[in-house]
């Protein structure tokens, strides 16, 4: 039975050039291109994310204003989100190789300007020009992510190799996002600002080498023939396409709702979990958490590559439910006192991360026709990155302004207070439990769409 695909999305305000179908490359060459680009993307992401946190920490240590630290992350996220509507309709008009070379070049230039500003002043420079430079670098990073993620299904045949490639792309991206705050702050403390900037610059240089070294095929050069057809950006068109995508098939709604909720939940966990560990257990436990987290993540990717990835439709919702239950357990005092269960929860939660993220990547590839990949993936990243931004903005406020006063009230029944606990950091643990409920409710909200998909066998 053939797999139904989404119909091509078109509007009156968009004129996308007609492009011939891309013949699939030989498997070996496609894998070589993917591996070179994946290594380059990995190196670039490490440099960008670690410098983000390193520079933010440098500002905080010099100004003692936490707002400066948060503002850097806020501007970077906003720039990435705002770039997507502009990129969605333009990406197909340029060869991917040139796009990725230019994006890495822009990132390197931004790092150079940051170095010139930060290292030539004895005093703290104005924040505004630094934020503008960081915003431009973030836009370049958004170009790289969108370019690479939408190139993967054009390179590789649908099947086991594509599952492996999507898993590798999604899991490493998630691992970097999770580890970057720790790596960035460690590098800033160890190497200082000069070391962070040097690593960032080296990452862009090495990423450029990887893009140049990839054995690109001439069959992608036809895209350059459409280069003169520059499509005028129109934010209203972007939302029109979202509406059409939403109404096309039930799994389109599942992809948007579950993907956005997962992005929000993971971002909130990135903020809450380290704060909970540091406040409740002390920083000495953090090293063990990182070790168990890396072990769990490795086990999760191994499971994906050894069989789970080939049956991802069966396992991805189960993985989300398991993560939700672990987060709910964090909100209960009983599990906080059980060290073995606590660390087992860390391993299982992180093991489920690559399964969930790779499955969502696979779902979006299945839903998106080849010529609509840039636009539909731009919709995807707009929602997921916006969800991360919202999580960063509201989660601390919710803990400080809602949960702390609520827990301080005296009208709660004794059994509830005993179950939730009153120790230091319990409000953060309860917030983690609430995130678990958010995941469960998002799955419950899509049960009809998921049931329809099972009946019609859309993705089997």
C-alpha atoms as one frame of an Amber mdcrd trajectory, in Angstrom:
protein
   0.000   0.000   0.000   1.470   3.343  -0.996   1.972   5.979   1.653  -0.184
   9.067   1.231   1.684  12.333   1.324   0.655  15.868   2.003  -0.443  17.801
  -1.019   1.883  20.545  -2.138   1.139  23.751  -0.268   0.808  26.818  -2.433
  -0.721  30.259  -2.002  -1.457  33.234  -4.198   1.355  35.191  -2.610   4.020
  32.550  -3.165   5.624  31.535  -6.401   7.889  28.583  -5.858   9.926  27.624
  -8.919   9.143  24.252 -10.421  12.080  21.952  -9.873  12.617  18.499 -11.283
  12.561  15.544  -8.994  15.919  14.757  -7.430  17.159  11.289  -8.174  18.478
   9.515  -5.126  22.238   9.266  -4.865  24.062   5.962  -4.534  23.853   4.924
  -0.885  27.581   5.128  -0.212  27.957   8.640  -1.633  24.825   9.860   0.130
  26.153   8.541   3.422  29.503  10.242   2.829  27.820  13.600   2.191  25.626
  13.157   5.255  28.522  12.234   7.542  30.641  15.195   6.457  27.752  17.615
   6.922  26.743  16.000  10.208  30.250  16.388  11.623  30.313  20.010  10.475
  26.899  20.702  12.001  27.927  19.004  15.238  31.078  21.099  15.531  29.242
  24.310  14.622  26.480  23.644  17.155  28.958  22.934  19.926  30.791  26.190
  19.240  27.646  28.288  18.974  25.850  26.935  22.039  28.884  26.893  24.323
  29.830  30.453  23.359  26.251  31.547  24.018  26.388  30.349  27.608  30.033
  31.286  28.039  29.501  34.907  26.983  26.307  35.120  29.024  28.149  33.860
  32.099  30.992  36.318  31.462  28.502  39.183  31.452  26.868  37.924  34.622
  30.150  37.594  36.513  31.151  41.126  35.512  27.832  42.932  35.979  26.194
  40.696  38.627  22.910  41.160  36.759  21.168  37.904  35.950  19.046  39.810
  33.418  22.125  40.255  31.207  22.688  36.492  31.191  19.064  35.805  30.343
  18.922  38.557  27.716  21.634  36.936  25.603  19.694  33.656  25.461  16.432
  35.506  24.800  17.820  37.473  21.842  19.389  34.370  20.301  16.123  32.421
  20.490  14.083  35.318  19.082  16.493  35.814  16.185  16.291  32.131  15.246
  12.493  32.218  15.350  12.143  35.445  13.356  14.505  34.162  10.672  12.341
  31.161   9.841   9.467  32.895   7.964  12.099  34.611   5.811  13.958  31.366
   5.131  10.981  29.109   4.523  10.266  30.289   0.974  13.821  31.199  -0.039
  15.780  28.057   0.727  14.826  26.236  -2.467  16.137  29.128  -4.578  19.807
  28.566  -3.681  22.186  25.566  -3.746  22.485  24.031  -0.295  26.270  23.922
  -0.420  26.516  27.671  -0.935  23.889  28.321   1.723  25.825  26.334   4.312
  29.148  27.907   3.349  27.711  31.407   3.611  26.012  30.638   6.936  29.230
  29.304   8.450  31.094  32.308   7.066  28.604  34.699   8.669  29.017  32.902
  11.974  32.810  33.219  11.778  32.581  36.934  10.996  30.241  37.452  13.946
  32.724  35.742  16.242  35.482  38.016  14.910  33.415  41.123  15.656  32.609
  39.815  19.130  36.308  39.320  19.789  37.143  42.830  18.555  34.541  44.375
  20.844  35.000  42.241  23.935  38.789  41.950  23.994  39.688  45.561  23.158
  37.857  47.104  26.100  39.070  47.128  29.661  35.578  48.060  30.806  32.334
  46.215  30.070  31.141  47.227  26.564  27.587  48.246  25.743  25.323  45.240
  25.535  23.259  46.327  22.498  25.918  45.847  19.756  26.851  42.490  21.226
  23.224  41.389  21.184  22.882  42.441  17.541  25.953  40.414  16.585  24.672
  37.406  18.512  21.305  37.763  16.754  22.939  37.660  13.315  24.980  34.603
  14.333  21.791  32.937  15.583  20.088  33.559  12.241  23.043  31.935  10.495
  22.702  28.949  12.826  18.988  28.718  12.008  19.909  28.608   8.304  22.302
  25.724   8.949  19.764  23.724  10.975  16.985  24.203   8.415  19.281  23.486
   5.465  20.729  20.292   6.877  17.535  18.835   8.349  15.657  19.267   5.048
  18.553  17.946   2.973  18.678  14.565   4.743  15.548  13.033   3.093  16.725
  14.339  -0.302  20.050  12.574   0.109  18.981   9.224   1.500  16.389   6.691
   0.382  13.429   6.103   2.667  14.283   3.070   4.760  16.742   1.892   7.432
  19.479   4.301   6.314  17.144   7.284   6.572  16.026   6.141  10.032  19.663
   5.965  11.145  20.426   9.402   9.667  17.392  11.044  11.253  18.257   9.436
  14.559  21.842  10.667  14.427  20.765  14.198  13.479  18.015  14.517  16.082
  19.796  12.863  18.999  23.077  14.754  18.716  21.229  18.057  18.360  19.295
  17.314  21.528  22.420  16.202  23.396  24.179  19.474  22.551  21.217  21.539
  23.742  21.186  19.607  27.003  24.949  19.706  27.595  25.778  23.191  26.240
  24.935  25.074  29.487  27.334  22.883  31.462  30.072  22.900  28.799  29.793
  26.663  28.241  29.981  27.569  31.911  32.874  25.159  32.458  34.853  26.553
  29.520  34.193  30.130  30.604  35.540  29.341  34.066  38.525  27.349  32.800
  39.635  29.205  29.660  38.033  32.586  30.187  36.442  34.762  27.526  39.360
  34.446  25.092  39.171  30.667  25.212  35.414  30.625  24.586  35.758  32.939
  21.580  38.692  30.926  20.214  36.693  27.692  20.411  33.714  29.360  18.720
  35.897  30.640  15.867  37.593  27.249  15.459  34.205  25.525  15.290  33.071
  27.649  12.338  36.393  27.110  10.557  36.181  23.336  10.968  32.525  23.327
   9.913  33.494  25.195   6.719  36.110  22.532   5.988  33.524  19.775   6.444
  31.080  21.424   4.021  33.846  21.863   1.439  35.103  18.305   1.913  31.695
  16.691   1.386  31.500  14.986  -2.050  28.578  17.091  -3.301  26.664  15.832
  -6.316  26.048  17.998  -9.386  22.393  17.009  -9.386  21.734  19.580  -6.662
  23.030  22.425  -8.832  19.719  22.840 -10.677  18.404  24.775  -7.694  20.741
  27.632  -8.592  18.864  28.193 -11.869  15.982  29.637  -9.832  18.159  32.056
  -7.931  16.703  35.145  -9.560  13.228  34.249  -8.314  13.397  35.915  -4.949
  10.105  35.456  -3.140   8.912  38.404  -1.117   8.610  37.432   2.542   5.089
  37.680   3.891   4.367  36.676   7.513   0.662  36.288   6.711   1.553  33.675
   4.089   3.472  31.776   6.735   0.348  31.454   8.902  -1.780  30.584   5.867
   0.519  27.638   5.180   0.308  26.613   8.822  -3.501  26.505   8.596  -3.359
  24.385   5.436  -0.854  22.019   6.995  -2.994  21.741  10.135  -6.094  20.813
   8.136  -4.405  18.392   5.737  -4.283  15.236   7.860  -4.601  14.234  11.514
  -0.909  13.372  11.889  -0.009  16.912  10.873  -1.796  18.123  13.991  -0.086
  15.440  16.063   3.336  16.524  14.800   2.732  20.181  15.661   1.089  19.649
  19.064   3.335  16.876  20.384   6.525  18.357  18.912   5.805  21.774  20.409
   4.859  20.345  23.808   7.958  18.154  23.920  10.162  21.162  23.058   8.520
  23.190  25.845   8.852  20.360  28.367  12.490  19.647  27.600  13.404  23.343
  27.806  11.615  23.678  31.150  13.414  20.578  32.421  16.765  22.068  31.346
  16.045  25.013  33.643  14.363  23.225  36.548  16.367  20.036  36.932  19.869
  21.526  37.441  18.398  24.107  39.834  16.648  21.347  41.807  19.788  19.228
  42.044  21.966  22.159  43.112  19.485  23.433  45.688  18.337  20.139  47.177
  21.316  17.799  46.847  24.285  20.094  46.346  26.600  20.567  43.397  28.539
  17.386  44.219  25.643  15.340  42.826  25.703  17.206  39.505  28.792  15.349
  38.247  27.058  12.014  38.878  23.922  13.281  37.158  25.925  14.220  34.061
  27.618  10.808  34.041  24.347   8.880  34.375  22.724  11.191  31.831  25.416
  10.500  29.232  25.105   6.761  29.884  21.343   6.913  29.466  21.573   8.966
  26.298  24.059   6.533  24.821  21.835   3.576  25.680  18.864   5.349  24.086
  20.662   5.976  20.821  22.000   2.429  20.810  18.443   1.137  21.219  17.274
   3.390  18.377  19.988   2.210  16.001  19.586  -1.471  16.920  15.880  -1.835
  16.287  13.695   0.723  18.012  14.169   3.119  15.100  12.656   0.624  12.655
   9.557   0.402  14.839   9.450   3.995  15.976   5.687   4.298  15.381   5.191
   1.731  18.132   7.550   3.191  20.743   7.630   6.982  20.552   4.415   7.613
  22.512   5.456   5.057  25.130   8.766   6.880  25.551   6.936  10.178  26.168
   4.621   8.539  28.727   7.618   7.060  30.564   9.303  10.466  30.699   6.079
  12.046  31.963   5.793   9.480  34.757   9.406  10.072  35.813   8.786  13.832
  35.976   5.642  13.242  38.003   7.682  11.116  40.381  10.058  14.035  40.908
   7.158  15.928  42.467   6.689  13.272  45.161   8.782  13.220  48.320   8.894
   9.420  48.342  11.073   9.151  45.221  13.306  12.074  46.211  14.546  10.023
  49.179  15.252   6.836  47.173  18.732   7.329  45.695  18.769   4.190  43.542
  15.337   4.923  42.075  16.306   8.575  41.592  19.376   7.791  39.485  17.516
   5.060  37.617  14.977   7.725  36.671  17.791   9.924  35.301  19.083   7.063
  33.138  15.642   6.080  31.808  14.577   9.674  31.132  17.719  10.470  29.166
  17.533   7.126  27.347  14.075   8.113  26.098  15.329  11.483  24.795  16.928
  10.202  21.556  13.958   7.923  20.881  11.457  10.789  21.167  13.509  13.341
  19.241  14.471  10.973  16.437  10.871   9.759  16.145   9.598  13.326  15.776
  12.219  13.952  13.091  11.100  10.791  11.306   7.441  11.810  11.607   8.077
  15.217  10.021  10.049  13.649   7.168   7.177  11.237   6.517   4.626  14.037
   6.468   6.544  16.461   4.237   6.727  16.219   0.443  10.268  16.774  -0.833
   9.649  20.173  -2.426   7.827  21.469   0.675  10.473  20.346   3.184  11.996
  23.818   3.799   8.638  25.495   4.355   7.138  22.781   6.534  10.299  22.368
   8.596  10.351  26.136   9.065   6.846  25.833  10.508   8.069  23.052  12.746
  11.080  24.929  14.089   9.054  28.118  14.537   6.774  26.337  16.982   9.443
  24.262  18.707  11.874  27.149  19.191   9.031  29.432  20.294   8.027  26.805
  22.851  11.578  26.711  24.185  11.615  30.496  24.414   8.301  30.557  26.309
   9.585  27.904  28.701  12.712  29.925  29.450  10.626  33.049  30.052   7.853
  31.697  32.262   9.147  28.694  34.154  11.203  30.605  36.740   8.406  33.128
  37.142   5.880  30.349  37.709   8.036  28.780  40.430   8.787  32.046  42.245
   5.425  33.784  41.919   2.968  30.868  41.942   4.348  27.683  43.469   6.337
  29.184  46.352   3.418  31.252  47.701   1.031  28.355  47.154   3.205  25.902
  49.088   3.632  28.408  51.898  -0.131  28.433  52.487  -1.434  26.568  55.516
  -4.754  25.328  54.190  -3.435  22.211  52.374  -4.427  18.805  53.821  -1.739
  16.947  55.733  -1.623  13.961  53.372  -0.930  16.240  50.399   1.825  18.145
  52.212   3.409  14.822  53.221   3.298  13.507  49.645   4.746  16.654  48.082
   7.239  17.454  50.826   8.350  20.740  52.344  12.129  20.514  52.029  14.197
  23.094  50.215  13.683  22.938  46.470  10.371  21.087  46.626   8.612  23.817
  44.639  11.029  23.124  41.773  10.397  19.380  42.037   6.637  20.001  41.950
   7.108  22.136  38.840   8.886  19.172  37.230   5.905  17.020  38.145   3.602
  19.555  36.476   5.672  19.299  33.288   4.984  15.559  33.334   1.260  16.289
  33.371   1.696  18.654  30.422   3.208  15.808  28.391   0.420  13.404  29.341
  -2.313  15.928  28.523  -0.763  16.737  25.139  -0.874  13.047  24.200  -4.443
  12.753  25.477  -5.483  15.748  23.375  -4.360  13.928  20.219  -5.855  10.521
  20.939  -8.510  10.867  18.213  -5.940  11.863  15.594  -3.655   9.016  16.656
  -6.534   6.555  16.550  -7.478   7.729  13.063  -3.882   7.244  11.933  -3.832
   3.682  13.243  -7.080   2.875  11.416  -6.003   4.384   8.086  -2.366   3.148
   8.370  -1.063   6.476   7.127   2.465   5.952   8.394   2.840   2.183   8.114
